Amino acid sequence: MEQKKFYITTPIYYPSDKLHIGHSYCTVATDTMARYKRLRGYDVMFLTGTDEHGQKIERIANAQGVTPKAYTDKVVAGIKELWKTLHISYDKFIRTTDEYHIKTVQGIFKRLYDQGDIYKSTYEGWYCTPCESFFTQHQLVDGKCPDCGREVEKVKEESYFFRLSKYQDRIIKYMEENPEFLQPNTRQNEMINNFLKPGLEDLAVSRTSFTWGIPVEFDPGHIVYVWIDALSNYISALGYGSKDDRLFQKYWPADVHVVGKEIVRFHSIIWPAMLMALDLPLPKQIFGHGWLVINGGKMSKSVGNVVDPNVLVNKYGVDAIRYFLLREIAFGQDGNFSNEALIQRINSDLANDLGNLVSRTVGMIEKYFEGKLPQEQSCTEFDADLVQTAQTAISKIEAAMDNMMFSDALIELWNLIRRTNKYIDETQPWILIKEKANHSMLANALYHVAESIRIVSILLQPFMPNTPKLIWKQLHITAGELTTWESAKQWGKLPKALSVEKANAIFPRIDMKKELQELEDAIKASQATAIANQNKKEEDKKQSEIPQEITIDDFCKVQLKVGEVIASEKVAKSKKLLKNQVKIGDEVRVIFSGISQWYTPEEMVGKKVVVAYNLKPRKMMGEMSYGMILAADDGADKLSLLTVDNDIPSGADIS
């Protein structure tokens, strides 16, 4: 029988200097699902990565004096290191700067253009650089971005548009006929009622005002706008549109895209429309999870409330943090992060319930039987109920996991852990040891507890990848036949003559008061460092924008001369450049100028302009440009050339 396939993705993350615990939440949940499916025998493809293009990245890199690629290379290395720390078992990491992704996006753009789903027009509206999103006036909230609350800027530029409106009715019909497509159901209702039924506008899918992006192959003055670029990663990673598309044929359509609720709109409307235009199957499901919040507010570097996952992992270990994220919050809803809640979960669930169960069981086997149970065992009246609880727990956990209800699955698992602890209290090993005749019953009781722990350790694997190995070591279990998911459904797999080896507590209990203070200090120090780094960047940017004072000697190094434009023409394949023939005294120079938005070639001829005469020549559009024509720019949408009176001859010095 052919192995079942499962393709799951996280969103590709924006290259932030530091990902906080909120970002980690989504990836940990996705990793848990991937691990679960592997344990169930599925052939899994788990994709994550980074979305690296856009105006914001270009501006940050420029402010730091590095190229956008150099900036993203550094940040991506940090993201990969964090995923390693959190034991994220991705199968592929895609970067939108990967060459194969660029080629796929260009191919998609060209196909949509050729078939009429993309057309050229002019965009005028409001743009939020941090969110990389366009908004109409009525969508703004108090004149600011409705998603992040930051300032927006007025943008007017030539753009290619995707006919999103063309697919509005098809998307509504698809959602209504496939109620499981967008989960939780509240997300689907929101998309239909708030966005689809009021009407979709065509989507601007290219930009010309910056250069850090994928060039439109047939119109190099344009770059592909972020969502066409970013969303295509789910199929470009599989080789769609390439000579080798075996992974695409194998895994598409995706089983589930896991995304934060703030980008559900793009994944449930724009992405399906793109796929419909490409005549490709839609993903089987999109799951929009909630936010991890602090005091009711989303974590954000700008307000200084981010929690560094590295701080938490260093103090408590990766499994404790993964457990807290998955247990504390119902996936799909917002959940609150607090230091108190974290430590309470570690003490109550991990130290008291699980850790104590393992320690006391191994301790009693060592104490009462010198570390090895005898073969002779006799039943107790409490055995059947424990066995039944274990079997019921497995089926309930599977049902919860198949619906991505991680918290519910862990509740069921902990019901088994607590039932096993109760079984110890019911059988009372400390009483049975006193009567030699009861020793076979004692051995049976401890065997049942150990077997229940084996099953618990198997079911823990998707959530806490390290803890099961620590349990197996104490029970002398080797990974393999006794640790498969299916073996958890078979009671009695442990050998009766079980031997054990006691070790340190898996989860030591924490002094709440002392630990809270230490943890708060560590988090505050991390936040202070992050804020200080952010403030330094902003200050450096401000300083870089302040003109440096120069001496008269510095000024004299620049030779300014009067030049007369005697010919001018537009430059093929460029939306901005004019190629000017400028007479300066007895010589004629070629000078390129990015002014075609404001001046036509006909208007340029005859003008006497100011030229930076001794500027080092540079190559532009395959030709050399010798100098610069000076102009005044208001920083928005106005530009004016610096000109001189006509009676001043060309070649005259300006001083």
N, C-alpha and C positions, 0 to 999 in steps of 0.2 A: 504494500500500500504506500502511495506517495506521501512523503512527509508534509504536514500542514505548514503553511507559510504565515508569517506575521510581520508586518512592517509598521513601525511606530516611530514618530518623530517628535522632537521638541521644536519650538521656534528657533531660528538661527539668531543668536544673541548679538545685540549691538555692542561693539567693542568698547565697553566702559573701562575706565582705569581700574575699577574694583567691583566685582559682582558681590552683592550682599546676600543675606540668607533668603530673601524673597526670591531672587533668581534661582538659588539652589533648590528651593522647594519644588519648582516645576520639573527640574532635571532629575531630582531624587525620585519623584513620583513616576516619571517616565522610565527611569532605570529599574524601578521596582517591578513595573509591569513587564518590561523586557525579560528580567530575570525569572519572573513567574512563568511566562510563556515558554522560556527555554526549559524550565523544570518539567513543564507539561509535554515536552517533546516537540515543540514547534521549531521550525527553521526561522530564526528571528533576524531581522535587519533593524537595528536601532540607529537612527541618524540624529546628529546634532551638529552645531557649527556656529559660524559668525557671519553677520551681515555687515560688510565693511565699506560700502560705498556711501556717498552722500555729501551734501554741503557741510554738515556739522563736522564730519571727520576731516574734511579739507581745511576748515577753519581752525580746528584744534591743532592739526599738524603744522599749519602755517605759523600759528602762534608759538609753537614749540621749536620752530626752525628746522623741522624734519619733513621728509616726504610723507604723504598719507600712508604709503605701503610700509615704510619704516615704523611709523606710529602703530599701525595695526599689527604688524609682526610682533612687536613688543607686548601689546595687550593680549593678543591671542595666546602667546606663550603662558601668560598668567592665568588665563581662563582654563587652558588645558591642565595646568598644574592643580587648579582648584578641583576640576573634575576627577583628577587622579586621587586627590585627598579624600573626596567623598565617595570613592570607589564606583564611579560612573562607568558602566561597562558598554559604552557605545561601540558600534561596529564600524561606523564611518563618521569622520569629522569633515564637514565641507566648509570651505571659505569662498565667499562670493568673488574673491580675487583669483581663485583657481582658474587656470586657463581653460579647462574643459567646461566649466560653468559659464564662462564668458562666451564661448562659442555657441553653447546651447541657447543662451539668452538671445544672442544676436539672430540665431536661426528662428527662434520663436517669434521675435519681433518682426522679422522679414516676412514670415509666413502670414502672420496676422495682418500685416500691411498689404501684402499681395492679394489677400482674399477680401479686403475691404473692411476688416474689423478694426484697423488702425488708420487714422487719417490726420492730415496736418491742418492746424488752425492756430489761433492765438489764445493764450490763457491770460486772464486778468482776475486776480483775486487775492485772498489772504493765505499766507504760507507760514507754517510753524516749523522752524528748522530742527529743534530737538526731536519732534515727533515725525518729521519728514512727511507732513500731511498738508493738503490743501483744504481750505474751508471757505464757504460763502459767508457773506456778511451776517445773515440770520443764524448761522451755526455758531458764531462766536458768542462767548459768555463775557459780558462786560468788556467787550472789545478784545478779549484774549482767547487763547487756544482752549477749546472746550475739553480737551483731554488732559493737558498738563498745567493749564492756567498761566503759561508764560506768554510773553509778548509775541505778536505775529507781525509779519512784514508784508507790505503790498508788493505783489509781483505781477509784472506784465511782460510776457515773452512769448515768442513763437514756440509752439509745442505740438507734439503728436498726441492724439487722443484715442483711447480705446472705447469702442461702442458698448459701454457697460449697460446702457439703457436697453439695448437690443435684447439682453438676456434676463431682464427683470422678471417677466412673467414665467419663463422657464424655471428660474430659481425658486420662485414662490411655489410653483406646482411641485417641484422636486421636494421641497421641504415639507409641504403638506402631505405628500404621498409617502415620505420617508421620515416619520417622526423621530427615529433614532439617529438621524444624520447629525444633528447639532445638539449636544448635551452640555449641561443639564437643560431640561425643556424650557426653562425661563429664558435661556439665551436665544432659543429659536423664536419664541414669542416676541422677544425684543427686536430681533432682526427683521421679522416680517412686519410688525406693526410700526416700528420707528424708522425703518430705512427703506424696505422694499415697497410696501404699499403706498407710502407718500410719493414715491417716484425716484428713480436713480438718474443721476446726471452722468454724461460721458466723462471718462477719467483721463486727466492729463498724465501721459506716460513717458514724457521726455523733458529734459531741461537743457537750457543753453547758457545759463548764468554762472555755471561752474563746470569744472572739468573732471572731477574725481568720480568716475563712474564708467560703465560699459558703453563705448561709442556705438551709436546707431550706424551699422556697417555701411548703409547706402546714403547716409547723411551725417558725416563726421562732426558737424557743428553741434549735434545733439547727443546727449547721453541718455541711457535708459533710466527712467525714473524708478525709484526704489522698489515699489511693490511688484512690478513686472520682473525686476531683477531678483528680489528676495524670494518671492513665492515660487519661482521656477526651480529653486534649489531642491525641492522634494522629488523632482523628476530628473534634473540634471545630475544629481548624485547617483542615479541609477543608470546613467548613460543614455537617457532619452535623446534622440536626434543624432547620436553618434554612430560610428561604424560598429561599435560593440554595445548593444543595448540588452544583453542577456539579463542583467540585473533588473532592468525595467520590465522585461517580459516575465520575469520570475515573481517580482514583488508588487508591482502596481496592479490594482489601486491600493493605496495605503489603507491599513486597517484603522488607524487613528492618528490624527494630528493633535498633539497636546499643546495648548496655547493658553496664555493669560487672557483674562476677560477683556483687557483693553485692546487686543488685536483680533478679537473674534470677528468683527465686521469685515476685516480684510480677508480672513480665511474662509468665511462662510458666504461671502458675496463676490468679492473680486476674484478669488481663486477659482470657485466653481464656474464663474463666467469665462475665465481664461481657458479652463479645461473643456468647457462646452464648445468654445470657439475652435479649439484644437481637436475636437471630436475624440476626447479621451474620457475614460470613466472617472467619476468623482470619487474622492476618498470615501471609505465606508462610514467614517465618523470623525467629527471634530469635537473635541472636549475642551470647553473653556473653563479653566479653574479660576478660583478666586484669588485674592491677594492675602499675603501675610502682612498684617498691619500692627502698628504700635500706637496705643492710645487712640485707636479709631482712625489713624491716618496711614496712608500708604508709605512704605519706606522710600526715602529719597535723599540723595546726597545733598541736595540744595537746602533741606531743612535739618540736616545733620542727625537723622535718626536711624541711619543704617546700622545693621549688626553684621560684623565680619564673621562669616562661617569658620574661618581659620581659627579665630579666637576660641570659639565654642568647641571645635574638634580638638584643639590642643588641650583643653581642660577636661573634656568628658569622653573623648573618643568618637569616632565617626558613627558607630552603631547607635549610640545614645541619641545623637542629633538626628539621624535618619528616623529613628523610632518616634521621637517627639514630633517631627514635621508631619509624619504620616498618621499618627494616632490622634494628635491634638485637634486636627482640622478635618471636617468633612470635605472631601475633595469636591470642588465646585463652588464652595462657599468661601467667604472671607473668614480668616481666623486671626486671633490676636496672639502676638508673641510677647511673652514677658519672662524675665529671669526666674520669677517665682514659679510660674507654671512649668518651666523646663526642669528645675530642680525637683519640684514635686513629682513629676512624672518619673524622673530617674530614681528617686527614693522609693516611691510607692510601687510602680510597675516593674522596674528593672532590678532594683536592689532587693526589695522585700519579696515580691512575688516570684520572679524568675530566678534571680541570683541565689536567693535563700533556698529555693526548691532544689537546685542543683547541689549546693553546698551541703545541705542537711542530708540529702539522699546518699551522696558519695561518702559523707562522714559516717553515716550509720552502717553502710556496708563495710567500711574499713573497721569500724569499732566492733561491730557484732560478728563479722565473719572474716576478719583479717583481710579485707579487700576482695574476697571472692565468694560469690553466692554458691551454695550447694545445689546439686541437681534435684534433690528431693524437695518438692514444694507442694503445698496443699492450699486449696482455695479459701477465700474469705467471702462473707456475704456481701461485701461491698465491691467485688471485682467487676461484676457485670455492668453496673452503672458507670464505672470509670471507662470501661471499654466502649460502651455505647456513646458516652459523651465525646470520646475521641473521634469515633467514626462520624458522628453528627457534625462535629466541628469542621471536619475536612470538607464535607459537602457544602456547608454554609460559607466557609472561606472561599471555596471555588466560585460560588454564586456571587459573592461580594466582589471578588477580584475581576470576574468577567464583566462587571459593570463599573470597574475602576473605583470602587468604594473601599479605599484602603483602610480608613478608620474603622469601618464596620468589620472588615476582615480581621483586624487586630483585636477588636473587641471579642470576636468569637474565639480567637486563639488564646486570649487571656482568660476567657471562661474555662477553657481546658486546663490552663496552668493553675487557676484557682481551685478547680475541681480536684486536681491532683494533690494540691496542698491539703485540701479537705480530706481526701482519701487517707493521707498520712495521719491526720487527727482521728479519723474513724477507726483505723486499724491499730493505732497506738503501739508502734514497734517497741517503745521503751517499757511497755507492759509485757508484750509477748516474749521478750528476751529473758524475763525472769523465770519462765517455765520451760524446761528443756523440751517438753512434749509439744510446745507451740513453735519450736524453731523452724519447722518446715512451713508453717503458716507465715512466720516472720519473713522467711526467705521469699515466699510468694508475694507478700505485700511489697517488699523492697524491689522485687523484679517488676511488678506492675508499675511502680512509680518510675523506675528506670526506663521501662518501655514507653511509658507516656512521655517522658522527657525526650526520648529518641524521636518520637513523632513530632513533638513540639519543635525540636531543633530543625527538622526537615521543613516544617511549615514556616519557620522563621527566615529561611534562606533568602527569599526575595527582598525582605525588608532590612535585614541586618546580616550582611554577608560574612562578618568575622565571628560573631557570637557562636553560630553552630559549630565551627571548628574547635572552639574552646571547650564546648560541651563534649564533642566527640572524643577529644583527647582524654577527658576525665573518665569517659565510659569505655575507653579502648575501642572506639569504632573507627574503622577506616572508610573514607569516602568511597562510595561505590554502591554495591547492592543494598546495603542497609540505609542509604541516605537518599534514594530516589523518591520522587513524589509518589509514585505508585506504591512503593513499599510502606509509605505512611498509612495506607489503607488496609494493610495486613498486620493485624495485631499478633505479637509473639515472634517477631523476627530476631530479636536479641537472643543470643545463646543463654540457656538457663544458668550455666556456670559462668556467669558474668563476672569479670574482674574490673576493678576501678583504680583510679589514681587521683587522689585529692590534689587540688591546686588552689591558688589564690582566688578570692571571690571575684566573680566575673564583673559584677557591678557593686563596688563598695558603697555603703551608705554615706551620704554627704551631710555635713554640718550646715544646715540651711542658713543660719544667721551669718556665719563666717564666710561661707561660700558666696552668698549674695553680694557681700561687700567686695570680695575679691573679683567676682565676675563683673560687677558694675564698674569697678575701677578699670578692668581690662577693656571692657567695651567702650567706656568713655575715652580711654587712651587711644584706642583704635579710631574712634570717631573724631577725636581732636586732631589726630594725624591726618585723617582724610580731609577734614575741613581746612587744616593748615595748608595741605598740598593744593587744595582747590583755590584757596585764597591767594596762594603764591602764584598760581597759574594766571588768575585774573589780574593780579598786580603786575606780573610780568607782561601780560598783554597790554595793560594800560600804559606801562612804561614804554613798551615798544611803539605805541601809538603817539607818544609825545615826541615831537621833533627834537633831535639833539642840536644843541647850539654848536655852530661852527665859527671858525675864525675867517677873517678876510682872505687869508691865504687859501683856506679850503674853498671858498667861493670862487676865487680866481682860477682854480683848477678847471672849472666848467667853462667851456667856450660857447657862448650863445651868439648865433648869427642870424641875420635875416635871410630867409629863403623864399623864392617865388615858385609856386606850384605851376608847372608848365604842362603837365599831363597827369591824369588820374584814371584809374580803372578798378573795378571790383575784382576780388581775388576768387577764382573758382574754388569751390569746396570750403569756403569760409563765409560765415554770416557777419563777421565783424570787420574784416580787414579791407582797406583800400591800399593799392599799390600806387605811390605817388612819385612822379619825376620832379625833383626840386632843384631849381637853379640857384646856386650859392656862389655869387661872383662869376668866375669863368668856368666853374665845374658844374656838372649835373649829377645829382645823387638819387639813388632809389631808396625811398624811405617808406616802410610799411606803417600804417596807423589803424588802430582798432576803432574807427569812428564812423563806419558806414551806417550805423543806426541814426546818426545825426546829420551827416553830410553826404550828398550824392557826388559822384565824380565830377559832374558838370559844375557844381557849386564850388568845388575845390580849385578848379583851374583859374589862375589869375590872382589867387590870394597870396599876400605876403605874410608869411608865418614866422614864428620864432622856432629855431632849430637848435637842439643840443648837438653841437657840431663835432665835439671830440669824444662822443660816446663810442664805446667799443662795438664794432659791428657784430651782428648776430644773425643766425639763419632763421628765416621764417617762411613756412610753406615751401621749403626747398630752395629758397633764394636768400641772398644776403641783404640785410637792411642796414644802411649806413647813417645812423643818427636817429633822432626822435623829434617829432613835431609836438610842441607843448600845447596843452589845453587845460582849461579849468573845469573841474567836475564837482557838482554839489553833493555827490555821494548817493544820489537817488536816481533820477532819470533825465538830468539835464547836463549838457556838456557844451562848452564854447571854446573855439580855438583862440589862442593868443596871436593877434595879428598886429601889424604896424601900418602907419600911414603910407599911402602909395608913393609919396615922394622920397621915401627912404629906399636907397638902392639895395638890391640883393647882394649878399656878402658882407653887409655892414655889421660891425661888431656891436653887441648889446652889452652895456656895462652900467 
